[in-house]
Amino acid sequence: MQKSALLLVTCLFGLSLSGCASLQGDQEQQPDTSPERTDNSNPSAKKDQEQEIRYADFEPEELYLLLSGEIAAQRGRFDVTLVNYMKAAQQSRDKAVIERTMRIAQSLNADNAQRKLAELWLDVDPDNMQAHRIAAIQAVKNNHLETALGHMERIMDLGGDADFDSLAAMAGSLPPGQQQELLQLYRQMEERHPGNPELQYSIALLLKVSGEPQQALDKLAPLLDDEPDFQPALVLKGDLLYEVGEKRQALDHLLRHTRRFPDNRQMGTLYGRMLIGEGELQAAQDEFSRLVRRFPDVPGLRLSHALVALENDQTALAEEELTRLTEQGHHADEAHYYLGRIADERDNTERAIGFYNNVEKGNYYFPALARASELMAEQGDLDEALAAIRELRDNNPEQEENFHLLEINLLLDREENERALTAANEALADYPDNIRIRYARAMLLDSQGEPEQAEDDLRRIIDQQPQNAVALNALGYIITTRSDRYAEARDYIERALAIDPENPAILDSMGWVLYKQGQNEEALDYLSRAWEAYADPEVAAHLGEVLWKTGEQEQARIIWEEGFEQDPDHPILIETVERLSGEQPL
């Protein structure tokens, strides 16, 4: 059988496969086994293609492999399709078969097959740029950086786009040693190809990735002197200026060049995000508004526009943009979550619950579910909310631990402490190594007058995570407040403070244990720093007590009053004021 006849057969199978794929939608990517289409509307183009492609006869075994591969594909056995095509490609060494096999391997993300096929393809056709490109990608995946750059350099020599910048951008996932190796290889290549803008830009990008932003800026300077309109370098310069602390200069640079190159979406997006970072929210909204008008079909820009409008209290605009996203099916989970927040802030509880329940996956799923459950509980439907959480837990066993934690926190928020403890015990019976659940139980046990059991839970967490500053601090604080083992408590708190030295909760614990040890001046230093960082009623109680004991009663009263402004019913603050001053708090 002639190869042209075979192509007719494979085309028929390819058409049947594409029909199946169209029914699948985006849910599953189907390997491409159909031959490339030709432009039949252009007779001269068709004639040229007929002159370029020289079909030969297939051997019977090769023909069998190809046909059985197509039949396997029709039946959904794409692994068999790939194996058969691989054998046919290796035996026939036919360029068209190799290329088609490569498409199948790429569809299946079969890296090992792609590597072998690239080697075969380059053996048959040493100057094929597509084969060099695939070989470079596979070399990067196997950390053979010099080999990858060799293929990219060959693409450049052949007149193609070597895509050096893409490899440089990927370097962020490499260990530091390999980042430096790649940087050295790029510099060697630049010596062989002096003045190449893409290489200069890629080296600057590598310097940024490896934590040398100032060197990256220095590398960009001569490039932009020679190529002032090199837009990727202009974007990178703005990013680098911001990184080295020249934030106003970065904003001015990006403002100027976003107006010069209004169609550069990456530049405009970076500028908008920098404006948000600097708190210039109206300017950020104006920028994203401009981008949305220019790129109306880019959902990510519309989402950013909505969120910055929400920050600017332009709720109607945000709601309009978010609703459009849900109608179009883009960023639906994020959009539903923020629509839920808008309804929540308007006290439209039923509407808020509806939006939150429409969040189906992603980072917003559990926050949305938690808030929907809280709202249901506030309406008196706590048991219904708990039943919904348990049903979801049963239907999603891979997320069972998160659903347990959600149930425990909901019960704690409603002050259903006994039920929360029962839920925590059940969860830890199934997941004894879950840190968050064990920590929640420790705090619950302490609040119920079981400090010894709380200590046991916290010690177990510290055994698992010796650098867990939160658990170290909690253990030290519980020992401080529930016993007179102050030296032991201080040791735990000092360990926590070494890990997280500016944490106000740890500063407060350190001040309190020092006070218990009679070191009032040192205690005041830590408690004052804690109060300055976080004006919490419990910190107010501690700082006020030490001030009172050191003769600063008026200053203590000022601190206590500020604490009561935060929470007039705070039990620790009330007990402290009554015990020391004998006065009933207002």
C-alpha positions in Angstrom: 0.0 0.0 0.0 1.3 3.5 -0.9 1.8 6.0 2.0 -0.8 8.3 0.4 -3.4 5.6 0.7 -2.5 5.2 4.4 -3.0 8.9 5.0 -6.5 8.6 3.8 -7.1 5.8 6.3 -5.6 7.7 9.2 -7.5 10.8 8.2 -10.7 8.9 8.7 -9.7 7.7 12.1 -8.4 11.2 12.9 -11.8 12.7 12.1 -13.6 10.2 14.3 -11.2 11.2 17.2 -11.8 14.9 16.8 -15.5 14.3 16.9 -15.2 12.6 20.2 -13.0 15.4 21.5 -15.6 18.0 20.7 -18.1 16.2 22.9 -15.6 16.2 25.7 -15.1 20.0 25.7 -12.2 21.2 27.8 -12.5 18.4 30.3 -9.9 16.1 28.7 -7.3 16.8 26.1 -7.3 14.3 23.3 -4.1 13.3 21.6 -3.8 14.6 18.0 -3.3 11.7 15.6 -4.8 13.4 12.5 -2.5 14.5 9.6 -1.7 18.2 9.1 -4.2 20.0 6.9 -3.2 21.5 3.6 -4.5 24.7 2.0 -6.7 23.1 -0.8 -8.0 26.6 -1.8 -4.6 27.6 -3.2 -3.6 25.3 -6.1 0.0 26.6 -6.2 0.5 26.0 -2.5 -0.9 22.5 -2.9 1.5 21.9 -5.9 4.4 23.1 -3.7 3.5 20.7 -0.9 3.3 17.9 -3.4 6.8 18.7 -4.6 8.2 19.0 -1.1 6.8 15.8 0.4 8.1 12.6 -1.0 6.1 9.6 0.1 7.6 6.2 0.2 6.1 2.8 0.7 5.6 1.5 4.2 6.7 -2.0 5.1 3.9 -4.3 6.2 5.0 -4.2 9.8 5.1 -0.4 9.9 1.7 -0.2 8.2 0.3 -2.6 10.8 1.7 -0.6 13.7 0.2 2.6 12.4 -3.2 1.2 11.7 -3.4 -0.6 15.0 -2.3 2.6 16.7 -5.2 4.5 15.1 -7.7 1.8 16.1 -6.4 2.0 19.7 -6.8 5.8 19.7 -10.4 5.4 18.5 -11.0 3.1 21.5 -9.4 5.6 23.9 -6.2 3.5 24.4 -3.8 6.3 23.7 -1.0 4.6 25.6 -1.1 1.8 23.0 -1.3 4.4 20.2 1.9 6.0 21.4 3.8 2.7 21.7 2.8 1.6 18.2 3.6 5.0 16.7 6.9 5.1 18.5 7.9 1.7 17.0 6.7 2.8 13.5 8.7 6.1 13.8 11.8 4.3 14.8 11.5 1.7 12.1 10.4 3.9 9.2 12.5 7.0 10.2 9.9 8.9 8.2 9.7 12.6 9.0 5.9 12.8 8.8 5.4 9.8 11.1 8.0 11.2 13.6 6.2 14.5 13.7 2.8 12.9 14.2 4.2 10.7 16.9 5.6 13.7 18.6 2.2 15.4 18.6 0.7 12.3 20.3 3.5 12.3 22.9 3.0 16.0 23.7 -0.7 15.5 24.1 0.0 12.7 26.6 2.8 14.7 28.4 5.1 11.8 27.7 8.5 13.4 28.4 10.6 10.3 27.9 8.9 9.6 24.5 9.4 13.2 23.5 13.1 13.0 24.3 13.7 9.9 22.3 11.7 11.2 19.4 13.6 14.5 19.4 16.9 12.5 19.1 15.5 10.5 16.3 14.1 13.5 14.5 17.4 15.4 14.7 19.2 12.3 13.4 16.9 12.2 10.4 16.7 16.0 10.0 19.5 17.8 11.8 18.3 21.3 11.0 14.7 20.9 12.1 14.0 23.8 14.5 10.9 22.2 16.0 13.0 19.1 17.0 15.7 21.3 18.5 13.1 23.2 20.5 11.6 20.1 21.9 15.0 18.7 22.7 15.9 21.9 24.5 12.7 21.7 26.7 13.4 18.0 27.6 17.0 18.8 28.4 15.9 21.6 30.8 13.5 19.1 32.5 16.4 16.7 33.0 18.7 19.6 34.3 21.0 19.3 31.2 21.3 23.0 30.9 24.3 23.1 28.6 22.6 20.7 26.2 19.5 22.8 26.2 21.4 26.0 25.4 23.2 24.1 22.6 19.9 23.3 20.9 18.7 26.9 21.4 21.9 28.3 19.9 21.4 26.1 16.9 17.8 27.5 16.5 19.3 31.0 16.5 21.9 30.0 14.0 19.2 28.6 11.8 17.4 32.0 11.9 14.6 31.0 14.3 13.5 32.5 17.7 15.6 30.6 20.2 13.3 31.8 23.1 16.3 32.4 25.5 14.1 34.5 27.8 11.7 31.7 28.4 14.5 29.5 29.7 15.8 32.3 31.9 12.3 32.9 33.3 12.1 29.2 34.2 15.3 29.4 36.2 13.3 30.6 39.3 12.4 26.9 39.9 16.0 25.8 39.8 18.3 25.5 42.8 20.8 28.4 43.3 23.7 26.4 42.0 22.0 25.6 38.7 20.9 29.2 38.4 24.5 30.3 38.5 25.5 27.5 36.1 22.8 28.8 33.6 24.0 32.4 34.1 27.6 31.4 33.3 26.4 29.5 30.2 24.5 32.5 29.0 27.5 34.7 29.4 29.6 32.3 27.4 27.0 32.4 24.7 27.0 36.2 24.7 30.7 36.2 24.1 30.1 34.1 21.0 27.2 36.3 19.9 28.0 39.9 21.1 25.3 42.5 20.9 22.4 40.0 20.7 19.5 41.9 22.5 17.7 38.7 23.4 20.8 37.3 25.2 21.4 40.6 27.0 17.8 40.7 28.2 17.9 37.0 29.2 21.0 37.6 31.3 19.4 40.5 33.1 16.3 38.3 33.7 18.5 35.6 35.1 20.2 38.1 37.4 16.8 39.2 38.7 15.8 35.6 39.3 19.0 34.8 41.2 18.5 37.7 43.5 20.8 40.4 41.9 18.4 43.1 40.9 21.0 45.9 40.8 23.3 43.9 38.6 20.3 43.2 36.4 19.6 46.9 36.1 23.2 47.6 35.1 22.9 44.9 32.4 19.8 46.5 31.0 21.3 50.0 30.7 23.4 49.5 27.6 20.7 47.3 26.0 18.1 50.1 26.3 20.6 52.7 25.1 20.9 50.7 21.9 17.3 49.4 21.8 15.1 52.0 23.5 11.9 50.4 22.2 12.7 46.9 23.4 9.5 46.4 25.4 10.4 43.3 27.4 13.4 45.1 28.7 11.4 48.2 29.6 8.9 46.0 31.6 11.8 44.3 33.4 13.4 47.7 34.2 10.2 48.9 35.9 10.1 45.7 37.9 13.7 45.9 38.9 13.5 49.6 39.9 10.6 48.7 42.3 12.6 45.8 43.7 15.6 47.9 44.5 13.5 50.4 46.4 13.2 53.1 43.6 9.4 52.9 43.8 8.6 56.4 42.5 11.1 56.1 39.7 9.5 52.7 38.8 6.0 54.1 38.7 7.1 57.1 36.6 9.0 54.8 34.2 6.0 52.5 33.8 3.5 55.4 33.4 5.6 56.9 30.6 6.1 53.7 28.7 2.5 52.4 29.2 1.5 55.5 27.3 4.1 55.0 24.6 3.1 51.3 24.2 -0.6 51.1 25.2 -1.0 47.7 23.7 1.6 46.1 26.0 -0.7 44.3 28.4 2.1 43.0 30.6 3.5 46.5 31.2 0.1 47.9 32.0 -0.7 45.1 34.4 2.6 45.5 36.2 2.0 49.2 36.5 -1.5 48.7 37.9 -0.3 46.2 40.5 2.5 48.5 41.6 0.0 51.3 42.1 -2.1 48.9 44.4 1.1 48.0 46.3 1.7 51.7 46.9 -1.9 52.4 48.0 -2.7 54.6 45.0 -5.9 52.8 44.5 -7.8 55.3 42.3 -4.8 55.5 39.9 -4.7 51.7 39.9 -8.4 51.6 39.1 -7.9 54.1 36.3 -5.2 51.9 34.8 -7.2 48.7 35.0 -10.1 50.5 33.5 -7.9 51.5 30.6 -6.7 47.9 30.2 -10.2 46.5 30.3 -11.3 48.9 27.5 -8.3 47.9 25.4 -8.5 44.2 26.2 -12.1 43.5 26.8 -11.7 39.8 26.3 -9.1 39.2 29.0 -11.0 38.1 32.2 -8.0 38.5 34.5 -8.0 42.3 33.8 -11.7 42.5 34.5 -11.3 40.7 37.8 -8.4 43.1 38.8 -10.6 46.0 37.9 -13.4 44.7 40.0 -11.3 44.1 43.0 -9.6 47.5 43.0 -13.0 49.1 42.5 -14.2 47.2 45.6 -11.2 48.6 47.6 -12.2 52.1 46.4 -15.7 51.5 47.8 -17.1 51.7 44.3 -19.3 48.7 45.0 -21.7 49.1 42.1 -18.9 49.0 39.5 -17.3 46.0 41.2 -20.6 44.2 41.3 -21.2 44.9 37.6 -17.8 43.5 36.6 -18.0 40.5 38.9 -21.5 39.7 37.6 -20.2 39.8 34.0 -17.4 37.4 34.9 -19.9 34.9 36.4 -22.1 35.2 33.3 -19.2 34.5 31.0 -17.9 31.7 33.2 -14.5 33.3 33.9 -12.9 33.4 37.3 -16.3 32.3 38.6 -15.2 31.1 42.0 -13.4 34.4 42.8 -16.3 36.4 41.4 -18.9 34.5 43.4 -16.8 34.9 46.6 -16.6 38.7 46.2 -20.2 39.0 45.2 -20.9 37.1 48.4 -18.9 39.6 50.4 -20.8 42.5 48.8 -24.1 41.0 49.7 -22.8 40.1 53.2 -21.8 43.7 53.9 -25.3 44.8 52.8 -26.7 42.3 55.4 -28.4 40.5 52.5 -27.8 37.2 54.2 -29.7 34.8 51.9 -28.1 36.3 48.8 -24.7 36.2 50.4 -25.1 32.5 51.3 -26.2 31.8 47.7 -23.1 33.4 46.3 -20.8 31.7 48.8 -22.3 28.3 48.0 -21.6 28.9 44.3 -17.8 28.8 45.0 -16.9 25.3 44.0 -13.1 25.1 44.1 -9.8 27.0 44.5 -8.4 29.2 47.2 -11.8 30.8 48.0 -13.7 27.5 48.5 -13.1 27.0 52.2 -13.4 30.7 53.2 -16.7 30.9 51.3 -18.0 27.7 52.9 -16.9 28.9 56.3 -18.7 32.3 56.0 -21.8 30.6 54.5 -21.9 28.3 57.5 -21.4 31.2 60.0 -24.3 33.0 58.4 -26.5 30.0 58.6 -25.6 29.5 62.2 -26.4 33.2 62.9 -29.9 32.6 61.5 -30.4 29.7 63.9 -29.5 27.0 61.4 -26.3 25.7 63.1 -27.3 22.0 62.8 -28.2 22.4 59.2 -24.9 24.1 58.5 -23.0 21.3 60.3 -25.0 18.6 58.4 -24.0 20.3 55.1 -20.3 20.3 56.1 -20.4 16.6 57.1 -22.1 15.7 53.8 -19.4 17.6 51.9 -16.8 15.8 54.0 -18.2 12.4 53.1 -18.3 13.3 49.4 -14.8 14.7 49.4 -12.6 12.4 51.4 -9.4 14.0 50.0 -10.3 17.2 51.8 -11.7 15.5 55.0 -9.2 17.1 57.4 -10.2 20.6 56.2 -13.8 19.9 56.7 -13.1 18.6 60.2 -11.4 21.9 61.0 -14.2 23.9 59.5 -16.7 22.1 61.7 -14.6 22.6 64.9 -14.1 26.3 64.2 -17.8 26.8 63.5 -18.7 25.2 66.8 -16.1 27.3 68.6 -17.4 30.5 67.1 -20.9 29.7 68.4 -19.3 28.8 71.8 -20.5 25.2 71.5 -17.3 24.1 73.3 -18.4 20.6 74.4 -19.5 19.8 70.8 -16.3 21.4 69.5 -14.2 19.2 71.8 -16.1 16.1 70.7 -15.5 17.0 67.0 -11.8 17.6 67.6 -11.4 14.3 69.4 -13.1 12.5 66.5 -11.0 14.3 63.9 -7.7 13.5 65.8 -8.7 9.9 66.0 -8.6 9.7 62.2 -5.8 12.3 61.7 -3.6 12.3 64.7 -0.8 14.3 62.9 -3.0 17.2 61.9 -1.3 20.2 63.5 -4.1 22.7 63.1 -6.8 20.4 64.6 -4.5 19.5 67.5 -3.7 23.2 68.1 -7.4 24.0 68.1 -8.0 21.3 70.7 -5.2 22.5 72.8 -6.6 26.0 73.0 -10.1 24.6 73.8 -8.7 22.3 76.5 -6.9 25.3 78.1 -10.1 27.4 78.1 -12.0 24.6 79.8 -9.5 24.3 82.6 -7.5 21.3 81.3 -4.0 22.9 81.0 -2.2 19.6 81.4 -3.9 18.1 78.4 -3.4 21.3 76.5 0.3 21.1 77.2 0.4 17.5 76.0 -1.1 18.5 72.7 1.2 21.4 72.3 4.3 19.3 73.1 3.3 16.8 70.5 3.0 19.7 67.9 6.5 20.9 68.9 7.9 17.3 68.5 6.5 17.3 65.0 7.5 20.9 64.2 10.3 22.2 66.5 10.3 25.6 64.8 6.5 26.2 65.2 6.7 29.6 67.0 2.9 29.7 67.5 2.9 26.4 69.5 6.1 27.3 71.4 4.5 30.6 72.5 1.2 29.0 73.4 2.9 26.4 75.5 5.0 29.0 77.3 2.0 31.2 77.9 -0.1 28.4 79.3 2.6 27.4 81.7 3.1 31.0 82.7 -0.6 31.6 83.4 -1.5 28.1 84.8 1.5 27.3 87.0 4.6 28.8 88.6 7.1 27.0 86.3 8.3 30.3 85.0 11.8 29.3 84.0 10.4 26.5 81.8 7.8 28.8 80.3 10.4 31.4 79.5 12.5 28.9 77.7 9.6 28.1 75.3 8.8 31.7 74.8 12.4 32.6 74.1 12.6 29.9 71.5 9.4 31.3 69.9 10.8 34.9 70.0 14.0 33.8 68.3 12.0 32.4 65.4 9.5 35.4 65.2 11.0 38.3 67.0 8.4 41.0 66.1 5.3 39.0 66.8 3.2 41.0 69.3 1.7 37.9 70.8 5.1 36.5 71.6 6.3 39.9 72.9 3.3 40.0 75.2 4.1 36.5 76.5 7.7 37.4 77.1 6.7 40.5 79.0 4.3 38.6 81.1 6.7 35.8 82.1 9.3 38.4 83.0 6.8 40.2 85.2 6.0 36.9 86.9 9.7 36.5 87.5 9.9 40.0 89.1 11.7 41.7 86.2 9.4 44.6 85.9 11.5 47.0 83.8 12.4 44.3 81.2 8.7 43.3 81.2 7.6 46.9 80.5 9.9 47.0 77.5 8.4 43.9 75.9 4.8 44.7 76.8 5.1 48.3 75.5 6.4 46.9 72.2 3.6 44.5 72.0 1.0 47.2 72.7 2.5 49.5 70.1 2.3 46.7 67.5 -1.1 45.4 68.4 -3.5 47.2 70.8 -5.2 44.1 72.1 -7.3 44.2 75.3 -5.3 41.3 76.8 -2.1 43.2 76.2 -3.7 46.2 77.8 -4.5 44.1 80.9 -0.8 42.9 81.1 0.8 46.3 80.4 -1.6 48.1 82.7 -0.9 45.7 85.6 2.9 46.2 85.3 2.5 49.9 85.1 0.2 49.8 88.2 2.7 47.8 90.1 5.6 50.1 89.2 3.7 53.2 90.5 2.3 54.4 87.1 -1.4 54.1 88.1 -2.6 57.0 85.8 -0.8 55.6 82.8 -2.2 52.2 83.6 -5.8 53.6 83.7 -5.2 55.2 80.2 -4.0 51.9 78.8 -7.0 50.1 80.3 -9.4 52.6 78.9 -8.0 52.1 75.5 -8.3 48.4 76.0 -12.0 48.7 76.9 -12.6 50.7 73.7 -11.5 47.6 71.8 -13.7 45.2 73.9 -15.7 46.5 76.9 -16.5 42.9 78.0 -13.1 41.4 77.8 -12.9 39.1 80.8 -9.2 39.2 81.5 -9.2 43.0 81.3 -12.2 43.3 83.6 -10.7 40.9 86.2 -7.4 42.8 86.1 -8.9 46.2 86.7 -11.2 45.0 89.5 -8.4 43.1 91.3 -5.9 46.0 91.2 -8.0 49.1 91.5 -11.0 47.8 93.3 -13.0 49.7 90.8 -15.9 48.5 88.7 -15.1 49.1 85.0 -17.5 51.4 83.2 
